[in-house]
Amino acid sequence: MNPAFSNCRPQHSTPDLHAWPLGRKPAGTVLNAGDEAMSCWRGEKRQDQEGLLNPTEVEMAVFDIADEKHFEDHVETVSNIVTIDNIRVLGLSADDAEFYTNFPVDRRKKLLRKVDIRLVPMLAVLYLISHLDRANIGNAKIEGLVKDLGLTGIQWNIVLSIFFVPYVLLEVPSNMLLKNFSRPSIYLGILITCWGIIMTLTGVVQNFAGLMATRVLLGVFEAGFFPGAVYLCTFWYMPKDLSTRIAVFYCASALSGAFSGLLAAGIAQMDGVGGQEGWRWIFLLEGIVTVILGVMCFFLLIDSPRRSGRWLDPEEIRYLELQHFIKEGGHFKDERKRASWSDIKAVLLNWRMYMLAYILLCQSACSYGTKFTLPTITKAMGFTNTNAQLMTVPPYVAGALSAIFFSKLSDRFYWRMPFVAIPLTLVTVAYSIIISLHGQLRENIGPAFFAVILTCMGIYPIHPATTSWTANNLASSSSRAIGLAFNICIGNIGGIIGSYMYIDSESPKYYTGFGLSLAFGGSGLLVALLLELSYIYGNKKKAMVTEAEIRERYTDDQLLAMGNKSPLFKYTL
């Protein structure tokens, strides 16, 4: 290695962060606002007496290293940009690039499993409890909540929908606030503990006003969890590995429906214990469990590689930090850096984000409409209260398995669109079958129950695939944090719609609910196909300009500042 090349490494300017393992860190890992990003990699002339290389020397140094065959297989060098695994990286030293590409495959797999074991199950359990806590009100309904609190027809729909008002409004601000925390586990733990307390208090409400208050507060504290959890995953996984991991803990949303039915069937047997109705015990016990999990979050939820020295060795930490640096294209920022107005503007002016958000809205409307109403639908098939609760389990289990299956395929082929479009097709077919039964569910239990299962198999794979599609097509961590929260925020407006789609007076035909769900499935499918065509066209348009022309027109910093608009950025299909 050219000895002068080691000088081309800006020093860390943030004293409170841990030193890099082995006494080193990748070039330009963290810069304070106003510092020159990756200064020695710029295409500008530098003075030799400054101890920095000029661009020609950098290019020669990199190509000297790249003569090694294994290194050539993974790293492509163009001017002063290194391309690793199809990701263009600015500011990565040859030594760090060589370490990353030569990191043994068996160690990579072992490291991925270690991260999976530490992160995914915890997030899955937390996401399960979040959906359990927001949707168990549907189970409480058939155990007598509406009658005991004296709710009228429209009041029930208002109670369901009011949760989503703060939930939608606070998702983006919550993720922006999360970026100020060096330990996401603290922030997420506070949210979970607070909504657990609110859930417990739901078990003691006496009227419509009290129930409304607890639902609003539940929406406030639950708003930040899912976008925060997805954002946390982006610090540990490469884009090609993201969809499966999100699906594993997102399928907990489906399993929450199954658990909700099982738990409600069991807990409702406590009716009269302590002088309390059975539906109150559903909220009381599930709320206490949530508080316990929130406290556990402070100790068990992992934050970042640099804070994981107890279970990662120095080389594993270095590899994971380099992985994040490479994924960021070299434009590495401290994860605590505040999101700027330019990051917000980049998301709001990205018209493709609205298409992705609409797909999530379609999924959300169908999902929440089904989740809130499924116990009532199974009861309309002729099952008693307890059996109606239990019959909600198979559809949700099928939905969870479907989410894992489609997400595995999505990551295997690194192609998102088909695994959004196919589930949307299943949703469309399922609601077509249900509508064709004209409300005669008791007389057609087989087809009706098959359609319900098919509905869940279509609904639950959509969210992880669309969320990964969003994350893969946003370049910087700040825009990714805002973009994910924005899309999930807009998508959750579907929860408000889903709360009003199923009108009690239409039971069991539910023409409005089933009809709107069919429309959402079909329109979501159309939008997914149009979005795919736009990404294909965008990539072809960018490919028309040669690398040499791009290099003449823009500096490296300008290209990185463009984010996903950069002519060197390739959209994930």
C-alpha positions as CSV (number, residue, x, y, z in Angstrom):
1,M,0.0,0.0,0.0
2,N,1.3,3.5,-0.9
3,P,2.3,4.9,2.6
4,A,1.1,8.4,1.6
5,F,-2.4,7.0,1.1
6,S,-2.9,6.6,4.8
7,N,-2.8,10.4,5.1
8,C,-5.9,10.7,3.1
9,R,-8.1,10.2,6.2
10,P,-9.9,13.1,7.9
11,Q,-9.8,12.8,11.6
12,H,-12.9,12.4,13.8
13,S,-14.0,15.7,15.1
14,T,-16.6,14.5,17.7
15,P,-14.8,13.7,21.0
16,D,-17.7,12.0,22.8
17,L,-17.9,9.0,20.4
18,H,-16.0,5.8,21.0
19,A,-12.6,5.3,19.4
20,W,-12.5,2.9,16.5
21,P,-11.4,-0.7,17.1
22,L,-7.8,-1.4,16.4
23,G,-7.1,2.3,16.7
24,R,-8.6,3.1,13.3
25,K,-11.8,4.2,11.7
26,P,-13.0,4.6,8.0
27,A,-12.0,7.9,6.4
28,G,-14.5,10.7,7.0
29,T,-16.8,8.7,9.2
30,V,-18.2,11.7,11.1
31,L,-17.9,15.4,10.3
32,N,-19.2,18.4,12.2
33,A,-21.5,20.8,10.3
34,G,-19.4,23.1,8.2
35,D,-16.4,20.8,7.9
36,E,-15.2,19.9,4.4
37,A,-16.6,16.5,3.6
38,M,-14.0,14.0,2.5
39,S,-11.7,16.8,1.6
40,C,-8.8,14.8,0.3
41,W,-11.1,13.0,-2.1
42,R,-12.3,16.1,-3.9
43,G,-11.4,16.7,-7.5
44,E,-9.7,20.0,-6.4
45,K,-6.0,20.8,-6.4
46,R,-4.3,20.4,-3.1
47,Q,-1.0,21.7,-1.9
48,D,1.7,19.0,-1.5
49,Q,2.9,20.7,1.7
50,E,-0.5,20.0,3.3
51,G,0.4,16.3,3.3
52,L,-2.6,15.4,1.1
53,L,-2.7,13.6,-2.2
54,N,-3.9,15.2,-5.4
55,P,-6.5,13.3,-7.4
56,T,-4.0,11.7,-9.7
57,E,-2.1,10.3,-6.8
58,V,-5.3,9.0,-5.2
59,E,-6.3,7.3,-8.4
60,M,-2.8,5.6,-8.7
61,A,-2.9,4.5,-5.1
62,V,-6.3,2.9,-5.4
63,F,-5.4,1.1,-8.6
64,D,-2.2,-0.2,-7.0
65,I,-4.2,-1.8,-4.3
66,A,-6.9,-3.0,-6.8
67,D,-4.3,-5.2,-8.6
68,E,-5.1,-8.0,-6.2
69,K,-7.5,-10.4,-7.8
70,H,-9.9,-10.9,-4.9
71,F,-10.1,-7.2,-4.4
72,E,-10.8,-6.6,-8.1
73,D,-13.8,-9.0,-7.9
74,H,-15.6,-6.8,-5.4
75,V,-14.2,-3.2,-5.9
76,E,-14.4,-1.1,-9.0
77,T,-12.5,2.1,-8.9
78,V,-13.5,5.1,-11.1
79,S,-11.5,8.4,-10.5
80,N,-11.8,9.0,-6.8
81,I,-14.9,6.9,-6.2
82,V,-14.8,3.3,-5.1
83,T,-17.7,1.0,-6.1
84,I,-18.4,-1.9,-3.7
85,D,-21.2,-4.3,-4.3
86,N,-22.9,-1.9,-6.7
87,I,-22.7,1.0,-4.2
88,R,-20.6,4.0,-5.0
89,V,-18.5,5.1,-2.0
90,L,-16.6,8.4,-1.5
91,G,-14.0,8.7,1.2
92,L,-13.2,5.0,1.8
93,S,-9.5,4.2,2.2
94,A,-8.1,1.3,0.3
95,D,-7.2,-0.4,3.5
96,D,-10.7,-0.2,4.8
97,A,-12.1,-1.3,1.4
98,E,-9.8,-4.3,1.4
99,F,-10.7,-5.2,4.9
100,Y,-14.4,-5.1,4.1
101,T,-14.2,-7.1,0.8
102,N,-11.9,-9.7,2.4
103,F,-14.0,-10.2,5.5
104,P,-14.7,-14.0,5.3
105,V,-18.1,-15.1,4.0
106,D,-18.6,-17.5,6.9
107,R,-17.9,-14.7,9.4
108,R,-20.4,-12.4,7.6
109,K,-23.1,-15.1,7.9
110,K,-22.3,-15.7,11.5
111,L,-22.3,-12.0,12.2
112,L,-25.7,-11.6,10.5
113,R,-27.1,-14.3,12.6
114,K,-25.8,-12.7,15.8
115,V,-27.4,-9.4,14.8
116,D,-30.7,-11.2,13.9
117,I,-30.8,-13.0,17.2
118,R,-30.2,-9.7,19.2
119,L,-32.5,-7.4,17.2
120,V,-35.2,-9.1,15.3
121,P,-37.0,-11.1,18.0
122,M,-37.1,-8.1,20.3
123,L,-38.6,-5.9,17.7
124,A,-41.0,-8.6,16.7
125,V,-42.3,-9.0,20.3
126,L,-42.6,-5.2,20.7
127,Y,-44.4,-4.8,17.3
128,L,-46.7,-7.6,18.2
129,I,-47.7,-6.0,21.5
130,S,-48.2,-2.6,19.8
131,H,-50.7,-4.1,17.4
132,L,-52.3,-6.2,20.1
133,D,-52.8,-3.0,22.2
134,R,-54.4,-1.0,19.4
135,A,-56.6,-3.7,18.0
136,N,-57.8,-5.6,21.1
137,I,-60.7,-3.2,21.3
138,G,-62.3,-5.2,18.5
139,N,-62.2,-8.3,20.7
140,A,-63.5,-6.3,23.7
141,K,-66.4,-5.2,21.6
142,I,-67.9,-8.7,21.3
143,E,-67.3,-9.2,25.0
144,G,-69.6,-6.3,25.9
145,L,-67.6,-3.1,25.8
146,V,-70.1,-1.2,23.6
147,K,-73.1,-2.2,25.7
148,D,-71.4,-1.5,29.1
149,L,-70.2,2.0,28.1
150,G,-73.4,2.8,26.3
151,L,-71.8,3.6,23.0
152,T,-74.0,4.5,20.0
153,G,-73.2,3.3,16.4
154,I,-71.2,6.3,15.3
155,Q,-69.4,6.6,18.6
156,W,-67.8,3.2,18.1
157,N,-66.4,4.3,14.7
158,I,-65.1,7.6,16.3
159,V,-63.3,5.6,19.0
160,L,-61.6,3.4,16.4
161,S,-60.5,6.3,14.2
162,I,-59.4,8.8,16.8
163,F,-56.4,6.7,17.6
164,F,-55.0,7.4,14.1
165,V,-55.1,11.2,14.3
166,P,-52.1,11.7,16.6
167,Y,-50.6,8.5,15.2
168,V,-50.5,9.9,11.7
169,L,-49.5,13.5,12.8
170,L,-46.6,12.5,15.1
171,E,-44.8,9.8,13.1
172,V,-42.5,12.2,11.2
173,P,-41.7,14.5,14.2
174,S,-41.0,11.4,16.3
175,N,-38.4,10.0,13.8
176,M,-36.8,13.5,13.6
177,L,-36.6,13.5,17.4
178,L,-35.2,10.0,17.4
179,K,-32.2,11.2,15.5
180,N,-31.2,13.2,18.5
181,F,-30.8,10.1,20.7
182,S,-27.5,8.3,20.7
183,R,-29.4,5.3,22.2
184,P,-32.7,4.6,20.3
185,S,-33.4,2.0,23.0
186,I,-34.0,4.7,25.5
187,Y,-36.4,6.6,23.3
188,L,-38.4,3.5,22.2
189,G,-38.4,2.2,25.7
190,I,-40.0,5.4,27.0
191,L,-42.7,5.2,24.3
192,I,-43.6,1.6,25.0
193,T,-43.7,2.1,28.8
194,C,-46.0,5.1,28.4
195,W,-48.5,3.4,26.0
196,G,-48.5,0.4,28.3
197,I,-49.7,2.6,31.2
198,I,-52.4,4.1,28.9
199,M,-53.5,0.6,27.9
200,T,-53.9,-0.4,31.5
201,L,-56.0,2.7,32.2
202,T,-58.3,1.7,29.3
203,G,-59.5,-1.1,31.5
204,V,-60.9,1.3,34.1
205,V,-62.7,3.8,31.8
206,Q,-66.4,4.4,32.5
207,N,-67.8,6.2,29.5
208,F,-67.3,7.4,25.9
209,A,-65.1,10.4,26.9
210,G,-62.7,8.3,29.0
211,L,-62.3,5.8,26.2
212,M,-61.7,8.6,23.7
213,A,-59.0,10.0,25.9
214,T,-57.1,6.7,26.3
215,R,-57.3,6.1,22.5
216,V,-55.8,9.5,21.7
217,L,-53.0,9.0,24.2
218,L,-52.4,5.5,22.9
219,G,-51.9,7.0,19.4
220,V,-49.5,9.7,20.7
221,F,-47.1,7.1,22.2
222,E,-47.4,4.4,19.6
223,A,-46.8,6.8,16.7
224,G,-43.0,6.7,16.9
225,F,-42.4,2.9,17.3
226,F,-42.7,1.4,13.9
227,P,-40.9,4.1,11.9
228,G,-38.2,4.2,14.6
229,A,-37.8,0.4,14.5
230,V,-37.4,0.4,10.7
231,Y,-34.9,3.2,10.9
232,L,-32.9,1.3,13.6
233,C,-32.8,-1.7,11.2
234,T,-31.2,0.4,8.5
235,F,-28.1,0.8,10.7
236,W,-27.6,-2.9,11.0
237,Y,-28.5,-4.3,7.6
238,M,-27.7,-3.8,3.9
239,P,-30.6,-3.0,1.6
240,K,-30.7,-6.5,0.2
241,D,-31.2,-8.0,3.6
242,L,-33.8,-5.4,4.9
243,S,-37.1,-6.7,3.6
244,T,-36.9,-10.1,5.3
245,R,-35.9,-8.6,8.6
246,I,-38.7,-6.1,8.5
247,A,-41.1,-8.8,7.5
248,V,-40.1,-11.0,10.5
249,F,-41.1,-8.4,13.0
250,Y,-43.9,-7.0,10.8
251,C,-45.5,-10.5,10.6
252,A,-46.0,-10.0,14.3
253,S,-48.8,-7.6,13.3
254,A,-50.5,-10.6,11.8
255,L,-49.7,-12.8,14.7
256,S,-51.1,-10.1,17.0
257,G,-54.5,-10.8,15.5
258,A,-54.1,-14.5,16.3
259,F,-52.9,-13.8,19.8
260,S,-55.6,-11.3,20.3
261,G,-58.2,-13.8,19.6
262,L,-56.6,-16.5,21.8
263,L,-56.0,-14.1,24.7
264,A,-59.4,-12.5,24.5
265,A,-61.0,-16.0,24.5
266,G,-59.1,-16.9,27.7
267,I,-59.1,-13.6,29.5
268,A,-62.8,-13.1,28.9
269,Q,-63.4,-16.1,31.1
270,M,-62.3,-13.8,34.0
271,D,-65.6,-12.0,33.7
272,G,-66.7,-11.1,37.2
273,V,-63.3,-11.6,38.8
274,G,-62.6,-8.6,41.2
275,G,-66.0,-7.3,40.2
276,Q,-64.7,-6.4,36.7
277,E,-66.2,-7.3,33.3
278,G,-64.2,-9.7,31.1
279,W,-63.4,-7.0,28.5
280,R,-61.7,-4.8,31.2
281,W,-59.3,-7.6,32.1
282,I,-58.2,-7.7,28.4
283,F,-56.9,-4.1,28.7
284,L,-55.6,-4.5,32.3
285,L,-53.5,-7.6,31.8
286,E,-52.2,-6.7,28.3
287,G,-51.3,-3.2,29.5
288,I,-49.2,-4.6,32.4
289,V,-47.3,-6.9,30.0
290,T,-46.6,-3.9,27.8
291,V,-45.1,-1.9,30.7
292,I,-42.8,-4.8,31.6
293,L,-41.6,-5.0,27.9
294,G,-41.0,-1.3,27.8
295,V,-38.7,-1.5,30.8
296,M,-36.9,-4.5,29.3
297,C,-36.3,-2.4,26.2
298,F,-33.8,-0.2,28.1
299,F,-31.6,-3.2,28.8
300,L,-32.2,-5.6,25.9
301,L,-32.7,-3.6,22.7
302,I,-29.4,-3.0,20.8
303,D,-28.5,0.5,19.6
304,S,-25.5,0.6,17.2
305,P,-22.4,-1.5,16.5
306,R,-20.1,1.0,18.3
307,R,-22.1,0.4,21.5
308,S,-22.1,-3.4,21.2
309,G,-18.6,-4.3,22.5
310,R,-20.0,-6.8,24.9
311,W,-21.2,-9.2,22.2
312,L,-19.3,-8.1,19.1
313,D,-15.5,-8.4,18.7
314,P,-13.5,-5.4,17.4
315,E,-13.3,-6.7,13.8
316,E,-17.1,-7.3,13.7
317,I,-17.7,-3.8,14.9
318,R,-15.4,-2.4,12.3
319,Y,-17.1,-4.5,9.6
320,L,-20.6,-3.3,10.6
321,E,-19.5,0.4,10.8
322,L,-17.9,0.1,7.4
323,Q,-21.0,-1.6,6.0
324,H,-23.1,1.4,7.2
325,F,-20.5,3.8,5.8
326,I,-20.6,2.1,2.4
327,K,-24.4,1.9,2.4
328,E,-24.4,5.7,2.9
329,G,-22.2,6.1,-0.2
330,G,-19.4,7.5,1.9
331,H,-21.5,10.5,2.9
332,F,-21.4,9.4,6.5
333,K,-23.2,11.5,9.1
334,D,-23.4,11.0,12.8
335,E,-26.7,9.3,13.4
336,R,-27.5,11.9,16.0
337,K,-27.2,14.8,13.5
338,R,-30.4,16.8,13.3
339,A,-32.5,16.4,10.1
340,S,-32.4,19.6,8.0
341,W,-35.1,21.4,6.1
342,S,-33.3,20.2,2.9
343,D,-33.9,16.6,4.0
344,I,-37.6,17.3,4.5
345,K,-37.9,19.1,1.2
346,A,-36.2,16.3,-0.6
347,V,-38.8,13.9,0.6
348,L,-41.8,16.2,0.1
349,L,-40.8,17.0,-3.5
350,N,-40.2,13.3,-4.4
351,W,-43.4,12.4,-6.2
352,R,-42.6,8.7,-6.0
353,M,-42.9,8.8,-2.3
354,Y,-46.5,9.7,-2.6
355,M,-47.1,6.6,-4.8
356,L,-45.4,4.4,-2.2
357,A,-47.4,6.1,0.5
358,Y,-50.7,5.4,-1.4
359,I,-49.8,1.7,-1.6
360,L,-49.3,1.7,2.2
361,L,-52.6,3.6,2.6
362,C,-54.4,0.9,0.6
363,Q,-52.8,-1.8,2.7
364,S,-53.6,0.0,6.0
365,A,-57.3,0.6,5.1
366,C,-57.8,-3.1,4.3
367,S,-55.7,-4.3,7.3
368,Y,-57.3,-2.2,10.0
369,G,-60.8,-2.6,8.6
370,T,-60.3,-6.4,8.7
371,K,-58.7,-6.4,12.1
372,F,-61.4,-4.3,13.8
373,T,-64.2,-6.3,12.1
374,L,-63.0,-9.9,11.7
375,P,-64.3,-11.1,15.1
376,T,-67.7,-9.8,14.1
377,I,-67.4,-11.4,10.6
378,T,-66.6,-14.8,12.1
379,K,-69.5,-14.4,14.5
380,A,-71.7,-13.8,11.5
381,M,-70.6,-17.2,10.2
382,G,-72.5,-18.7,13.1
383,F,-69.8,-19.1,15.7
384,T,-70.4,-18.2,19.4
385,N,-68.4,-15.5,21.1
386,T,-65.5,-17.7,22.2
387,N,-65.4,-19.7,19.0
388,A,-65.6,-16.5,17.0
389,Q,-62.5,-15.2,18.8
390,L,-60.7,-18.5,18.1
391,M,-61.7,-18.6,14.4
392,T,-59.7,-15.3,13.9
393,V,-56.5,-17.2,14.6
394,P,-56.0,-19.2,11.3
395,P,-56.3,-16.2,8.9
396,Y,-53.7,-14.2,10.9
397,V,-51.2,-17.2,11.1
398,A,-51.6,-17.5,7.3
399,G,-50.9,-13.8,6.9
400,A,-47.7,-14.1,9.0
401,L,-46.4,-17.0,7.0
402,S,-47.3,-15.2,3.8
403,A,-45.3,-12.1,4.9
404,I,-42.2,-14.2,5.6
405,F,-42.5,-16.1,2.4
406,F,-42.9,-13.1,0.1
407,S,-40.2,-11.1,1.9
408,K,-37.7,-14.0,1.6
409,L,-38.3,-14.0,-2.2
410,S,-38.1,-10.2,-2.3
411,D,-34.6,-10.2,-0.7
412,R,-33.6,-13.3,-2.6
413,F,-34.2,-11.6,-6.0
414,Y,-33.6,-8.1,-4.6
415,W,-36.8,-7.0,-6.5
416,R,-39.6,-5.3,-4.6
417,M,-42.4,-4.7,-7.1
418,P,-43.7,-8.3,-7.7
419,F,-43.9,-8.9,-4.0
420,V,-46.1,-5.9,-3.6
421,A,-48.2,-6.6,-6.7
422,I,-48.9,-10.3,-6.1
423,P,-50.3,-9.7,-2.6
424,L,-52.4,-6.8,-3.8
425,T,-53.8,-9.2,-6.4
426,L,-54.7,-11.7,-3.7
427,V,-56.5,-8.9,-1.8
428,T,-58.5,-8.0,-4.8
429,V,-59.5,-11.7,-5.5
430,A,-60.4,-12.3,-1.8
431,Y,-62.8,-9.3,-1.5
432,S,-64.3,-10.2,-4.9
433,I,-65.2,-13.6,-3.4
434,I,-66.7,-12.2,-0.2
435,I,-68.8,-9.6,-2.1
436,S,-70.1,-12.4,-4.4
437,L,-71.6,-14.2,-1.3
438,H,-74.0,-11.3,-0.7
439,G,-73.7,-11.5,3.1
440,Q,-74.7,-15.2,3.2
441,L,-71.7,-16.1,5.3
442,R,-73.5,-18.7,7.5
443,E,-74.7,-20.6,4.4
444,N,-71.2,-20.4,2.7
445,I,-68.8,-20.9,5.6
446,G,-66.2,-22.6,3.4
447,P,-65.8,-20.0,0.7
448,A,-66.2,-17.2,3.2
449,F,-63.5,-18.5,5.5
450,F,-61.2,-19.2,2.5
451,A,-61.7,-15.6,1.3
452,V,-60.8,-14.3,4.8
453,I,-57.6,-16.3,4.9
454,L,-56.7,-15.2,1.4
455,T,-57.3,-11.6,2.5
456,C,-54.8,-11.9,5.3
457,M,-52.3,-13.7,3.0
458,G,-52.5,-10.7,0.7
459,I,-52.6,-7.9,3.3
460,Y,-49.5,-8.7,5.4
461,P,-46.7,-9.0,2.8
462,I,-47.4,-5.6,1.4
463,H,-46.1,-3.4,4.2
464,P,-42.6,-4.9,4.6
465,A,-42.0,-5.0,0.9
466,T,-43.2,-1.4,0.4
467,T,-41.3,-0.1,3.4
468,S,-38.1,-1.8,2.1
469,W,-38.8,-0.3,-1.4
470,T,-39.0,3.1,0.2
471,A,-35.8,2.7,2.3
472,N,-33.8,1.3,-0.7
473,N,-34.6,4.4,-2.9
474,L,-33.6,7.1,-0.4
475,A,-29.9,7.8,-0.4
476,S,-29.0,9.5,3.0
477,S,-29.9,8.3,6.5
478,S,-31.7,11.6,7.2
479,S,-33.9,11.4,4.2
480,R,-34.5,7.8,4.9
481,A,-35.6,8.5,8.5
482,I,-38.0,11.2,7.3
483,G,-39.1,9.3,4.2
484,L,-40.0,6.2,6.1
485,A,-41.9,8.1,8.7
486,F,-43.6,10.2,6.1
487,N,-44.8,7.2,4.1
488,I,-45.9,5.3,7.1
489,C,-47.6,8.4,8.3
490,I,-49.6,8.9,5.1
491,G,-50.2,5.2,4.9
492,N,-51.8,5.1,8.3
493,I,-54.5,7.5,7.2
494,G,-55.9,4.2,5.8
495,G,-56.4,3.3,9.5
496,I,-58.9,6.2,9.8
497,I,-60.6,5.1,6.6
498,G,-60.7,1.5,7.8
499,S,-62.4,2.5,11.0
500,Y,-65.4,3.9,9.1
501,M,-65.6,1.4,6.2
502,Y,-67.6,-1.3,8.1
503,I,-70.9,0.0,9.2
504,D,-72.8,-2.0,11.8
505,S,-76.2,-1.5,10.1
506,E,-74.8,-3.3,7.0
507,S,-73.7,-6.4,8.9
508,P,-73.1,-9.1,7.6
509,K,-73.1,-7.9,4.0
510,Y,-70.8,-4.9,4.7
511,Y,-71.1,-3.7,1.1
512,T,-69.4,-0.4,1.9
513,G,-66.4,-2.1,3.7
514,F,-65.9,-4.9,1.3
515,G,-66.4,-2.7,-1.8
516,L,-63.9,-0.1,-0.6
517,S,-61.4,-2.8,0.3
518,L,-61.8,-4.2,-3.3
519,A,-61.2,-0.7,-4.7
520,F,-58.1,-0.2,-2.6
521,G,-56.7,-3.5,-3.6
522,G,-57.2,-2.8,-7.3
523,S,-56.0,0.8,-7.2
524,G,-52.9,-0.1,-5.1
525,L,-52.0,-2.8,-7.7
526,L,-52.2,-0.2,-10.5
527,V,-50.0,2.3,-8.6
528,A,-47.4,-0.4,-7.9
529,L,-47.1,-1.2,-11.6
530,L,-46.9,2.5,-12.6
531,L,-44.2,3.1,-10.0
532,E,-42.2,0.2,-11.3
533,L,-42.4,1.6,-14.8
534,S,-41.2,5.0,-13.5
535,Y,-38.2,3.5,-11.8
536,I,-37.3,1.5,-14.9
537,Y,-37.6,4.7,-17.0
538,G,-35.5,6.6,-14.4
539,N,-32.7,4.1,-14.5
540,K,-32.7,4.0,-18.3
541,K,-32.6,7.8,-18.4
542,K,-29.6,8.0,-16.0
543,A,-27.8,5.3,-18.0
544,M,-27.9,7.4,-21.1
545,V,-25.3,9.8,-19.6
546,T,-21.8,8.3,-19.5
547,E,-19.7,8.3,-16.3
548,A,-17.1,10.6,-18.0
549,E,-19.8,13.2,-18.8
550,I,-21.1,13.0,-15.2
551,R,-17.6,13.5,-13.8
552,E,-17.0,16.6,-16.0
553,R,-20.3,18.1,-15.0
554,Y,-20.4,17.5,-11.2
555,T,-17.9,17.2,-8.3
556,D,-18.1,14.2,-6.0
557,D,-19.7,16.3,-3.2
558,Q,-22.3,17.6,-5.6
559,L,-23.2,14.0,-6.6
560,L,-23.5,12.9,-3.0
561,A,-25.6,16.0,-2.1
562,M,-28.1,15.1,-4.9
563,G,-29.0,11.9,-3.0
564,N,-31.3,9.7,-5.1
565,K,-31.4,12.3,-7.8
566,S,-27.7,11.8,-8.5
567,P,-27.2,10.4,-12.1
568,L,-25.0,7.7,-10.4
569,F,-27.8,6.5,-8.1
570,K,-29.7,3.5,-9.4
571,Y,-33.3,2.9,-8.3
572,T,-34.3,-0.4,-6.7
573,L,-37.1,-2.0,-8.8
